[in-house]
Amino acid sequence: MSWIIERAQEAHTWEGVGLFLLIVALVWLKAPGMAMSALDARASRIQAQLDEATKLREEAERLLADIKVQREATERQAAEMLANARIDAGRLAAEAKVKLEEQIRRRGEMAERRIALAESQAAAEVKAAAADLAAQAAEAVLAARLAAAKSDPLVDSAVAQVATKLQ
């Protein structure tokens, strides 16, 4: 019995007894079951979160695949638009070249017509000036002859005819 009394006076003994009583009380109050149910509930919540995360990941992967398909379609469409734009640009450039050449040709022809008209007008003016000078010279010669011959009706009528024809 002295041994029991010695042990009863030690703090470790009372710590062990308290621990034993605590364990008995926890078992009697079903604390391990509550702890297990709390852990099971937490595990269920974590599993639900994992399932939702998996669903979200699968949905994100589907969306990514859809976006890749749309991007490829958009790139094809953009390439087609670019090719069509290049074809249209080439066609418009060819049309513009043809129109420009036609316009240059028409302007050249117009310039040639203007030059020909100016040449004919200049030739007509030169002929008119020459005719005027010839008429003046003839008039001067005839006037000098008439002054010398005094008056000849044939010469007077010829001078009158020349004057009317030159005008």
Short mmCIF file of the C-alpha atoms (twelve columns), coordinates in Angstrom:
data_MODEL
# 
_entry.id   MODEL 
# 
loop_
_atom_site.group_PDB 
_atom_site.id 
_atom_site.type_symbol 
_atom_site.label_atom_id 
_atom_site.label_alt_id 
_atom_site.label_comp_id 
_atom_site.label_asym_id 
_atom_site.label_seq_id 
_atom_site.Cartn_x 
_atom_site.Cartn_y 
_atom_site.Cartn_z 
_atom_site.pdbx_PDB_model_num 
ATOM 1   C CA . MET A 1   0.000   0.000   0.000    1 
ATOM 2   C CA . SER A 2   2.786   2.355   0.514    1 
ATOM 3   C CA . TRP A 3   3.433   2.062   -3.045   1 
ATOM 4   C CA . ILE A 4   -0.081  3.290   -3.876   1 
ATOM 5   C CA . ILE A 5   0.312   6.212   -1.507   1 
ATOM 6   C CA . GLU A 6   3.610   7.132   -3.088   1 
ATOM 7   C CA . ARG A 7   2.076   6.953   -6.490   1 
ATOM 8   C CA . ALA A 8   -0.957  8.973   -5.373   1 
ATOM 9   C CA . GLN A 9   1.370   11.792  -4.378   1 
ATOM 10  C CA . GLU A 10  3.068   11.974  -7.758   1 
ATOM 11  C CA . ALA A 11  1.764   14.449  -10.323  1 
ATOM 12  C CA . HIS A 12  2.272   12.050  -13.186  1 
ATOM 13  C CA . THR A 13  -0.159  9.617   -11.643  1 
ATOM 14  C CA . TRP A 14  -2.907  12.228  -11.481  1 
ATOM 15  C CA . GLU A 15  -2.101  13.300  -15.000  1 
ATOM 16  C CA . GLY A 16  -2.563  9.715   -16.181  1 
ATOM 17  C CA . VAL A 17  -5.813  9.308   -14.188  1 
ATOM 18  C CA . GLY A 18  -7.116  12.613  -15.662  1 
ATOM 19  C CA . LEU A 19  -6.184  11.522  -19.117  1 
ATOM 20  C CA . PHE A 20  -7.903  8.179   -18.617  1 
ATOM 21  C CA . LEU A 21  -11.045 9.856   -17.301  1 
ATOM 22  C CA . LEU A 22  -10.983 12.303  -20.230  1 
ATOM 23  C CA . ILE A 23  -10.741 9.435   -22.703  1 
ATOM 24  C CA . VAL A 24  -13.575 7.562   -20.944  1 
ATOM 25  C CA . ALA A 25  -15.707 10.732  -20.935  1 
ATOM 26  C CA . LEU A 26  -15.033 11.372  -24.620  1 
ATOM 27  C CA . VAL A 27  -15.955 7.789   -25.506  1 
ATOM 28  C CA . TRP A 28  -19.051 7.949   -23.309  1 
ATOM 29  C CA . LEU A 29  -20.108 11.263  -24.922  1 
ATOM 30  C CA . LYS A 30  -19.396 9.741   -28.362  1 
ATOM 31  C CA . ALA A 31  -16.809 12.411  -29.236  1 
ATOM 32  C CA . PRO A 32  -14.919 10.105  -31.601  1 
ATOM 33  C CA . GLY A 33  -18.145 9.522   -33.575  1 
ATOM 34  C CA . MET A 34  -18.807 13.264  -33.683  1 
ATOM 35  C CA . ALA A 35  -15.225 13.907  -34.735  1 
ATOM 36  C CA . MET A 36  -15.511 11.245  -37.422  1 
ATOM 37  C CA . SER A 37  -18.825 12.648  -38.648  1 
ATOM 38  C CA . ALA A 38  -17.296 16.159  -38.679  1 
ATOM 39  C CA . LEU A 39  -14.315 14.828  -40.645  1 
ATOM 40  C CA . ASP A 40  -16.685 12.945  -42.984  1 
ATOM 41  C CA . ALA A 41  -18.722 16.128  -43.509  1 
ATOM 42  C CA . ARG A 42  -15.546 18.094  -44.241  1 
ATOM 43  C CA . ALA A 43  -14.375 15.340  -46.602  1 
ATOM 44  C CA . SER A 44  -17.763 15.477  -48.365  1 
ATOM 45  C CA . ARG A 45  -17.484 19.274  -48.770  1 
ATOM 46  C CA . ILE A 46  -13.945 18.917  -50.097  1 
ATOM 47  C CA . GLN A 47  -15.074 16.165  -52.489  1 
ATOM 48  C CA . ALA A 48  -17.953 18.365  -53.698  1 
ATOM 49  C CA . GLN A 49  -15.514 21.218  -54.276  1 
ATOM 50  C CA . LEU A 50  -13.185 18.872  -56.168  1 
ATOM 51  C CA . ASP A 51  -16.092 17.624  -58.297  1 
ATOM 52  C CA . GLU A 52  -17.147 21.203  -59.062  1 
ATOM 53  C CA . ALA A 53  -13.562 22.128  -59.884  1 
ATOM 54  C CA . THR A 54  -13.382 19.120  -62.235  1 
ATOM 55  C CA . LYS A 55  -16.626 20.193  -63.932  1 
ATOM 56  C CA . LEU A 56  -15.327 23.759  -64.265  1 
ATOM 57  C CA . ARG A 57  -12.074 22.478  -65.729  1 
ATOM 58  C CA . GLU A 58  -13.918 20.295  -68.266  1 
ATOM 59  C CA . GLU A 59  -16.126 23.255  -69.207  1 
ATOM 60  C CA . ALA A 60  -13.061 25.491  -69.548  1 
ATOM 61  C CA . GLU A 61  -11.406 22.883  -71.782  1 
ATOM 62  C CA . ARG A 62  -14.547 22.715  -73.962  1 
ATOM 63  C CA . LEU A 63  -14.642 26.499  -74.175  1 
ATOM 64  C CA . LEU A 64  -10.954 26.555  -75.070  1 
ATOM 65  C CA . ALA A 65  -11.526 24.003  -77.837  1 
ATOM 66  C CA . ASP A 66  -14.486 26.062  -79.134  1 
ATOM 67  C CA . ILE A 67  -12.377 29.224  -79.075  1 
ATOM 68  C CA . LYS A 68  -9.587  27.464  -80.971  1 
ATOM 69  C CA . VAL A 69  -12.073 26.313  -83.627  1 
ATOM 70  C CA . GLN A 70  -13.513 29.835  -83.879  1 
ATOM 71  C CA . ARG A 71  -10.014 31.324  -84.113  1 
ATOM 72  C CA . GLU A 72  -9.088  28.938  -86.921  1 
ATOM 73  C CA . ALA A 73  -12.321 29.770  -88.764  1 
ATOM 74  C CA . THR A 74  -11.682 33.475  -88.267  1 
ATOM 75  C CA . GLU A 75  -8.115  33.131  -89.514  1 
ATOM 76  C CA . ARG A 76  -9.339  31.265  -92.612  1 
ATOM 77  C CA . GLN A 77  -11.956 33.941  -93.204  1 
ATOM 78  C CA . ALA A 78  -9.363  36.690  -92.760  1 
ATOM 79  C CA . ALA A 79  -7.033  34.936  -95.220  1 
ATOM 80  C CA . GLU A 80  -9.873  34.662  -97.744  1 
ATOM 81  C CA . MET A 81  -10.731 38.342  -97.260  1 
ATOM 82  C CA . LEU A 82  -7.085  39.277  -97.737  1 
ATOM 83  C CA . ALA A 83  -6.828  37.174  -100.903 1 
ATOM 84  C CA . ASN A 84  -10.036 38.740  -102.249 1 
ATOM 85  C CA . ALA A 85  -8.741  42.207  -101.392 1 
ATOM 86  C CA . ARG A 86  -5.499  41.484  -103.257 1 
ATOM 87  C CA . ILE A 87  -7.449  40.254  -106.291 1 
ATOM 88  C CA . ASP A 88  -9.693  43.333  -106.180 1 
ATOM 89  C CA . ALA A 89  -6.672  45.608  -105.803 1 
ATOM 90  C CA . GLY A 90  -5.016  44.001  -108.842 1 
ATOM 91  C CA . ARG A 91  -8.210  44.310  -110.866 1 
ATOM 92  C CA . LEU A 92  -8.679  47.937  -109.826 1 
ATOM 93  C CA . ALA A 93  -5.040  48.694  -110.646 1 
ATOM 94  C CA . ALA A 94  -5.444  47.141  -114.107 1 
ATOM 95  C CA . GLU A 95  -8.666  49.106  -114.688 1 
ATOM 96  C CA . ALA A 96  -7.008  52.303  -113.504 1 
ATOM 97  C CA . LYS A 97  -4.063  51.645  -115.830 1 
ATOM 98  C CA . VAL A 98  -6.396  51.106  -118.791 1 
ATOM 99  C CA . LYS A 99  -8.374  54.257  -117.933 1 
ATOM 100 C CA . LEU A 100 -5.175  56.265  -117.533 1 
ATOM 101 C CA . GLU A 101 -3.824  55.048  -120.874 1 
ATOM 102 C CA . GLU A 102 -7.155  55.882  -122.533 1 
ATOM 103 C CA . GLN A 103 -7.161  59.325  -120.958 1 
ATOM 104 C CA . ILE A 104 -3.556  59.941  -122.050 1 
ATOM 105 C CA . ARG A 105 -4.434  58.797  -125.591 1 
ATOM 106 C CA . ARG A 106 -7.500  61.090  -125.725 1 
ATOM 107 C CA . ARG A 107 -5.552  64.049  -124.403 1 
ATOM 108 C CA . GLY A 108 -2.794  63.386  -126.942 1 
ATOM 109 C CA . GLU A 109 -5.355  63.281  -129.738 1 
ATOM 110 C CA . MET A 110 -6.954  66.462  -128.416 1 
ATOM 111 C CA . ALA A 111 -3.558  68.166  -128.283 1 
ATOM 112 C CA . GLU A 112 -2.822  67.022  -131.858 1 
ATOM 113 C CA . ARG A 113 -6.181  68.421  -133.030 1 
ATOM 114 C CA . ARG A 114 -5.486  71.720  -131.290 1 
ATOM 115 C CA . ILE A 115 -2.032  71.866  -132.861 1 
ATOM 116 C CA . ALA A 116 -3.494  71.107  -136.316 1 
ATOM 117 C CA . LEU A 117 -6.179  73.757  -135.808 1 
ATOM 118 C CA . ALA A 118 -3.572  76.286  -134.680 1 
ATOM 119 C CA . GLU A 119 -1.419  75.402  -137.733 1 
ATOM 120 C CA . SER A 120 -4.366  75.815  -140.104 1 
ATOM 121 C CA . GLN A 121 -5.331  79.109  -138.460 1 
ATOM 122 C CA . ALA A 122 -1.744  80.317  -138.686 1 
ATOM 123 C CA . ALA A 123 -1.562  79.253  -142.365 1 
ATOM 124 C CA . ALA A 124 -4.850  81.039  -143.079 1 
ATOM 125 C CA . GLU A 125 -3.587  84.148  -141.321 1 
ATOM 126 C CA . VAL A 126 -0.317  83.994  -143.308 1 
ATOM 127 C CA . LYS A 127 -2.278  83.542  -146.573 1 
ATOM 128 C CA . ALA A 128 -4.577  86.436  -145.682 1 
ATOM 129 C CA . ALA A 129 -1.626  88.636  -144.792 1 
ATOM 130 C CA . ALA A 130 0.138   87.626  -148.049 1 
ATOM 131 C CA . ALA A 131 -3.010  88.312  -150.044 1 
ATOM 132 C CA . ASP A 132 -3.360  91.704  -148.353 1 
ATOM 133 C CA . LEU A 133 0.275   92.508  -149.116 1 
ATOM 134 C CA . ALA A 134 -0.127  91.284  -152.708 1 
ATOM 135 C CA . ALA A 135 -3.259  93.358  -153.115 1 
ATOM 136 C CA . GLN A 136 -1.543  96.409  -151.679 1 
ATOM 137 C CA . ALA A 137 1.452   95.882  -153.950 1 
ATOM 138 C CA . ALA A 138 -0.781  95.364  -156.984 1 
ATOM 139 C CA . GLU A 139 -2.758  98.423  -156.058 1 
ATOM 140 C CA . ALA A 140 0.439   100.450 -155.720 1 
ATOM 141 C CA . VAL A 141 1.773   99.162  -159.083 1 
ATOM 142 C CA . LEU A 142 -1.536  99.753  -160.797 1 
ATOM 143 C CA . ALA A 143 -1.893  103.157 -159.207 1 
ATOM 144 C CA . ALA A 144 1.553   104.076 -160.496 1 
ATOM 145 C CA . ARG A 145 0.715   102.841 -164.012 1 
ATOM 146 C CA . LEU A 146 -2.602  104.573 -163.963 1 
ATOM 147 C CA . ALA A 147 -1.055  107.767 -162.912 1 
ATOM 148 C CA . ALA A 148 1.242   107.417 -165.857 1 
ATOM 149 C CA . ALA A 149 -1.441  106.439 -168.279 1 
ATOM 150 C CA . LYS A 150 -3.967  108.714 -166.801 1 
ATOM 151 C CA . SER A 151 -7.123  106.705 -166.950 1 
ATOM 152 C CA . ASP A 152 -7.911  103.520 -168.773 1 
ATOM 153 C CA . PRO A 153 -11.424 102.115 -168.343 1 
ATOM 154 C CA . LEU A 154 -10.236 98.498  -168.682 1 
ATOM 155 C CA . VAL A 155 -7.598  98.928  -166.018 1 
ATOM 156 C CA . ASP A 156 -10.084 100.669 -163.730 1 
ATOM 157 C CA . SER A 157 -12.562 97.788  -164.035 1 
ATOM 158 C CA . ALA A 158 -9.766  95.180  -163.463 1 
ATOM 159 C CA . VAL A 159 -8.613  96.997  -160.318 1 
ATOM 160 C CA . ALA A 160 -12.163 97.115  -159.024 1 
ATOM 161 C CA . GLN A 161 -12.572 93.381  -159.670 1 
ATOM 162 C CA . VAL A 162 -9.304  92.536  -157.917 1 
ATOM 163 C CA . ALA A 163 -10.306 94.671  -154.939 1 
ATOM 164 C CA . THR A 164 -13.645 92.919  -154.571 1 
ATOM 165 C CA . LYS A 165 -12.140 89.438  -154.948 1 
ATOM 166 C CA . LEU A 166 -9.492  90.058  -152.307 1 
ATOM 167 C CA . GLN A 167 -11.876 91.228  -149.674 1 
# 
